Amino acid sequence: MREYLVVFLVAATISYLLCVLARELAGWAGAVAQVRDRDVHDIPIPYFGGVAMLGGLAAGYLVATKLPFLSLAGGYVFHDAGVVVIAGAVICAVGVLDDIYELDALTKLGGQIVAAGLLVLNGVQFYSFNSGSEQIVLDPALSMALSIFLVVGTANAVNFVDGLDGLAAGIVGIGAVAFFVFSYKLADVNGETLAVTAALLCAAVAGACAGFLPHNFSPARIFMGDSGSMLLGLVLSASALTLTGQFSNIDVGSGSANTWVLFLPALLPISILMIPFLDLVLAVVRRTRRGQMFYHPDKQHLHHRLLDIGHSQRRAVLIMWSWVALIGFGLVGVSLYPGVWTFVAIGVGAVAIAALTWLLPKWHRPGEAIS
């Protein structure tokens, strides 16, 4: 656990420091977010936060190869993690080009598929699921298709939710911590080595997000841009893919008999990003009903609606973080520690967050400042 903490801290530090250089580089390259009708910022903000986070991710990976325990892990740990870092660099480069030149949607989608294909061709993909009594081995073509779909879908979901200062980085950071807990505990109860590719990647990407957030939380001084949102989506989804390849027989322990729990390596990243995915689906439906293409921008995302009912930017972000934490850690809690008290805690948390979501704006008088 201590070595994972070192990976987290190294990734956070490097990401934090590189943000200063990334702002300068973005200004030199002309990668600046101008003020548009659908945006909530009122001054131009430089992009390239994703470049800084990629640096933090890579630094965390390199440090892990030198740590006493993690460095002794099997070659598959660093092979898979290295493939994810390389694929992350590819999708980050696509995002950089988009931040500078505003690529069309199909070109950007092609770049995402190339990065996802790089993962699959190097063995980072779904392999099998445990049905409880037997191992379900996926057909190779189906495995490749599902893997690419998950990676591309997650990258776009994070991209869609990146609409408020600190929102996307916080959501992915929280999700990465939740998935780290699940991966680490899964290795423990299965008697496997605690050097887990998914845990390593989650520690590194959570650190990269933590280092980026001081520069990005409202008022932001740098945006992650598509280079960052697509990178985060790829790494989080790829961590799930590595987990299905590491364990031949999954047992979540604690006497859980729920069959759905056995699919958690695939379901957990999706559940963590349930709010971004919901936002993505609603946007597609909304724009299709208007006769627009699904990628046509608008100002009706979930975070826009929170602003409309009276929340400030910071509070809207904190509320969405809270929902993501409840879903992510709630699912981990149910899978690892099933019981009445776990469900009670989740229910109490849901009621509390719902109250804050809908009632907090009404508790402030019309002229009162809202932090």
C-alpha positions in Angstrom: 0.0 0.0 0.0 2.8 2.4 0.8 4.4 2.0 -2.6 1.0 2.8 -4.3 1.0 6.0 -2.1 4.4 6.8 -3.4 3.2 6.4 -7.0 0.2 8.6 -6.2 2.4 11.4 -4.7 4.9 11.3 -7.5 2.2 11.5 -10.2 0.5 14.4 -8.3 3.7 16.3 -7.9 4.8 16.0 -11.5 1.4 16.8 -12.8 1.2 19.9 -10.6 4.6 21.2 -11.7 4.0 20.5 -15.4 0.8 22.4 -15.4 2.9 25.6 -15.2 4.8 24.6 -18.3 1.7 23.4 -20.0 0.0 26.8 -19.7 3.0 28.5 -21.3 3.1 25.9 -24.1 -0.6 26.2 -24.8 -0.3 30.0 -25.1 2.6 29.6 -27.5 0.7 27.0 -29.6 -2.6 29.0 -29.6 -4.4 26.3 -27.7 -6.7 28.5 -25.7 -10.4 28.1 -24.9 -12.1 31.2 -26.1 -15.3 32.4 -24.5 -18.4 30.9 -26.2 -22.1 31.1 -25.5 -22.3 27.6 -24.0 -19.2 28.1 -21.7 -19.2 29.3 -18.1 -15.8 30.9 -18.1 -15.6 34.6 -19.0 -11.9 34.9 -20.0 -9.8 32.8 -22.4 -8.2 29.8 -20.6 -5.2 27.8 -22.0 -5.6 24.1 -22.6 -2.9 21.3 -22.4 -3.8 20.2 -18.9 -3.9 16.7 -20.3 -0.2 17.0 -21.3 0.7 17.7 -17.7 -1.4 14.8 -16.4 0.2 12.5 -19.0 3.5 13.5 -17.6 2.3 12.7 -14.1 1.0 9.3 -15.2 4.2 8.4 -16.9 6.3 9.5 -13.9 4.2 7.4 -11.6 4.7 4.4 -13.9 8.5 4.9 -14.1 8.8 5.3 -10.3 6.8 2.1 -9.8 9.4 0.1 -11.8 12.0 1.1 -9.2 10.1 0.5 -6.0 11.2 -2.6 -3.9 7.9 -4.5 -4.0 6.2 -3.3 -7.2 9.5 -3.8 -9.2 9.4 -7.5 -8.4 6.0 -7.9 -9.9 5.5 -10.2 -12.9 6.3 -8.7 -16.3 2.6 -8.6 -17.2 2.0 -5.8 -14.6 4.4 -3.4 -16.2 3.8 -4.7 -19.7 0.1 -3.9 -19.5 0.6 -0.6 -17.6 3.2 0.4 -20.2 0.8 -0.3 -23.0 -1.8 1.9 -21.3 0.7 4.7 -20.9 1.6 4.5 -24.6 -2.0 4.4 -25.7 -2.7 7.3 -23.4 0.1 9.2 -25.2 -1.6 8.5 -28.5 -5.0 9.6 -27.5 -3.5 12.6 -25.7 -1.8 13.6 -28.9 -5.1 13.4 -30.8 -6.5 15.7 -28.1 -3.7 18.1 -28.4 -4.4 18.4 -32.2 -8.0 19.0 -31.4 -7.2 21.6 -28.8 -5.2 23.5 -31.4 -7.0 22.8 -34.7 -10.5 21.7 -33.6 -10.6 18.4 -35.4 -14.0 17.2 -36.8 -15.8 14.6 -34.8 -15.1 11.7 -37.1 -11.4 12.4 -37.2 -11.3 12.5 -33.4 -13.3 9.3 -33.2 -10.8 7.7 -35.5 -8.0 8.7 -33.2 -9.8 7.2 -30.2 -10.3 3.9 -32.0 -6.6 3.8 -33.0 -5.7 4.3 -29.3 -8.2 1.6 -28.2 -7.0 -0.7 -30.9 -3.4 -0.3 -29.7 -4.6 -1.6 -26.3 -6.4 -4.6 -27.7 -3.6 -5.5 -30.1 -1.2 -5.6 -27.1 -3.4 -7.8 -24.9 -5.2 -5.2 -22.9 -8.8 -6.3 -23.4 -11.7 -8.3 -21.9 -10.8 -12.0 -21.6 -13.4 -13.7 -19.5 -16.0 -13.4 -16.7 -16.6 -15.8 -13.9 -20.3 -16.9 -13.7 -19.8 -18.4 -10.3 -19.6 -22.1 -11.4 -17.6 -21.7 -14.6 -15.4 -19.3 -16.5 -17.1 -17.6 -19.5 -14.4 -17.0 -22.1 -15.3 -14.4 -24.6 -15.1 -14.9 -28.4 -12.0 -13.0 -29.6 -13.9 -10.8 -32.0 -16.5 -10.0 -29.3 -13.8 -9.3 -26.8 -12.1 -6.8 -29.1 -15.3 -5.1 -30.0 -16.5 -4.8 -26.3 -13.0 -3.5 -25.3 -12.9 -0.8 -27.9 -16.5 0.2 -27.2 -15.7 0.6 -23.5 -12.6 2.6 -24.0 -14.1 4.9 -26.7 -17.4 5.3 -24.7 -15.6 6.2 -21.5 -13.3 8.7 -23.2 -16.3 10.5 -24.7 -18.2 10.3 -21.5 -15.4 12.1 -19.6 -15.1 14.6 -22.5 -18.9 15.4 -22.3 -18.8 16.0 -18.6 -15.8 18.3 -18.7 -17.9 21.5 -18.5 -17.1 23.1 -15.2 -13.8 23.9 -13.5 -12.5 20.8 -11.7 -15.5 18.6 -12.6 -14.0 15.9 -14.9 -10.7 15.7 -13.0 -12.5 15.3 -9.7 -14.9 12.6 -11.0 -12.1 10.5 -12.5 -9.9 11.0 -9.5 -12.7 9.8 -7.2 -13.5 6.9 -9.5 -9.9 5.9 -9.7 -9.6 5.8 -5.9 -12.8 3.6 -5.7 -11.5 1.3 -8.4 -8.1 1.1 -6.6 -9.8 -0.1 -3.4 -11.7 -2.7 -5.4 -8.7 -4.0 -7.3 -6.5 -4.1 -4.2 -9.1 -5.9 -2.1 -9.8 -8.3 -5.0 -6.2 -9.3 -5.1 -6.1 -9.8 -1.4 -9.2 -12.1 -1.1 -8.1 -14.2 -4.1 -4.6 -14.8 -2.6 -2.9 -13.0 -5.5 0.0 -10.7 -5.4 -0.9 -7.2 -4.3 1.0 -5.8 -7.3 -1.9 -5.3 -9.6 -1.9 -3.5 -12.9 -5.3 -1.9 -12.3 -4.3 -0.7 -8.8 -1.0 0.8 -10.2 -2.8 2.6 -13.0 -5.5 3.9 -10.6 -3.0 5.2 -8.1 -1.1 7.0 -10.9 -4.2 8.5 -12.6 -5.7 9.6 -9.2 -2.4 11.3 -8.5 -2.3 13.0 -11.8 -5.9 14.3 -11.2 -4.9 15.5 -7.7 -2.0 17.4 -9.0 -4.0 19.0 -11.8 -7.0 20.1 -9.6 -5.3 23.0 -7.8 -4.8 24.6 -11.2 -8.2 23.7 -12.5 -10.6 24.2 -9.6 -12.7 27.4 -10.0 -11.4 29.8 -11.0 -9.4 27.7 -13.4 -6.0 28.8 -14.7 -5.8 25.9 -17.1 -8.2 23.4 -18.8 -7.4 19.8 -19.4 -8.9 20.0 -22.9 -9.7 17.0 -25.0 -6.1 15.9 -24.5 -6.9 15.4 -20.8 -10.5 14.2 -20.9 -9.8 11.5 -23.4 -6.6 10.4 -21.6 -8.5 10.0 -18.3 -11.3 8.0 -19.9 -8.9 5.7 -21.6 -6.8 5.0 -18.5 -9.8 4.4 -16.2 -11.4 2.0 -18.7 -8.1 0.3 -19.5 -7.5 -0.4 -15.8 -10.7 -2.5 -15.9 -9.5 -4.4 -18.9 -6.3 -5.3 -17.3 -8.1 -6.6 -14.2 -10.1 -9.1 -16.3 -6.9 -10.5 -17.7 -5.0 -10.9 -14.4 -7.4 -13.0 -12.4 -8.5 -16.4 -13.8 -11.0 -17.0 -11.0 -12.6 -14.0 -9.2 -14.0 -14.3 -5.7 -15.0 -11.1 -4.0 -15.2 -12.7 -0.6 -17.4 -11.7 2.3 -19.8 -14.5 1.4 -21.3 -12.6 -1.5 -23.5 -14.7 -3.7 -24.7 -12.0 -6.1 -23.8 -13.1 -9.7 -23.7 -9.5 -10.8 -20.7 -8.9 -8.5 -18.6 -11.2 -10.6 -18.9 -8.7 -13.5 -17.7 -5.8 -11.4 -14.3 -5.4 -13.3 -16.4 -4.4 -16.3 -19.3 -2.7 -14.4 -17.4 -0.6 -11.9 -15.8 1.9 -14.3 -19.1 2.3 -16.0 -20.9 2.8 -12.7 -18.3 5.3 -11.5 -18.9 7.3 -14.6 -22.7 6.7 -14.5 -23.3 10.5 -14.3 -21.1 11.3 -17.3 -22.6 8.4 -19.3 -26.1 9.5 -18.3 -25.2 13.0 -19.5 -23.8 11.6 -22.7 -27.0 9.5 -23.4 -29.3 12.5 -22.6 -27.3 14.7 -24.9 -27.5 12.3 -27.8 -31.3 11.9 -27.3 -31.8 15.6 -26.9 -29.9 16.5 -30.0 -31.3 13.7 -32.1 -34.9 14.8 -31.2 -34.0 18.3 -32.4 -32.7 16.9 -35.7 -29.1 17.7 -34.8 -26.0 15.4 -34.9 -25.1 13.9 -31.6 -21.9 15.9 -31.3 -23.6 19.3 -31.8 -22.8 21.3 -28.6 -25.4 22.8 -26.4 -25.8 24.3 -22.9 -28.2 21.7 -21.4 -25.7 19.3 -19.7 -26.3 18.2 -16.1 -23.9 20.7 -14.7 -25.6 23.5 -16.7 -28.9 22.5 -15.0 -27.3 22.6 -11.6 -26.2 26.2 -12.3 -29.7 27.0 -13.6 -31.4 26.0 -10.3 -29.1 28.3 -8.3 -25.8 26.5 -7.5 -22.5 28.2 -7.9 -19.8 26.6 -10.1 -17.9 25.3 -7.1 -20.9 23.9 -5.3 -22.3 22.3 -8.5 -18.9 20.6 -8.9 -18.9 19.4 -5.3 -22.4 18.0 -5.6 -21.5 16.0 -8.7 -18.4 14.8 -7.0 -20.6 13.6 -4.1 -22.9 11.7 -6.4 -20.0 10.0 -8.1 -18.4 9.1 -4.8 -21.7 7.7 -3.5 -22.1 5.5 -6.6 -18.5 4.4 -6.8 -17.8 3.7 -3.2 -21.3 2.4 -2.7 -20.9 -0.3 -5.3 -17.5 -1.2 -3.9 -19.0 -1.4 -0.4 -21.9 -3.6 -1.6 -19.5 -5.9 -3.4 -16.9 -6.3 -0.7 -19.0 -5.8 2.5 -22.6 -6.8 1.7 -24.9 -6.3 4.6 -27.7 -4.2 6.0 -25.5 -1.5 7.3 -23.9 -0.9 3.9 -27.2 -0.4 2.3 -28.3 1.9 5.2 -25.2 4.0 4.7 -25.8 4.3 1.0 -29.4 5.2 1.5 -28.6 7.9 4.1 -25.9 9.3 1.8 -28.3 9.4 -1.2 -30.9 11.3 0.9 -28.4 13.8 2.2 -26.9 14.5 -1.3 -30.4 14.7 -2.8 -31.3 17.3 -0.2 -28.2 19.3 -0.9 -28.8 19.1 -4.6 -32.4 20.4 -4.6 -32.8 22.3 -1.3 -29.5 24.1 -0.8 -30.2 26.9 -3.4 -33.5 27.6 -1.7 -31.8 28.1 1.7 -30.1 31.2 0.4 -31.9 34.5 0.1 -32.1 36.0 -3.4 -29.4 38.6 -2.7 -27.1 36.4 -0.6 -23.7 35.4 -2.0 -23.3 31.7 -2.7 -19.8 30.2 -2.5 
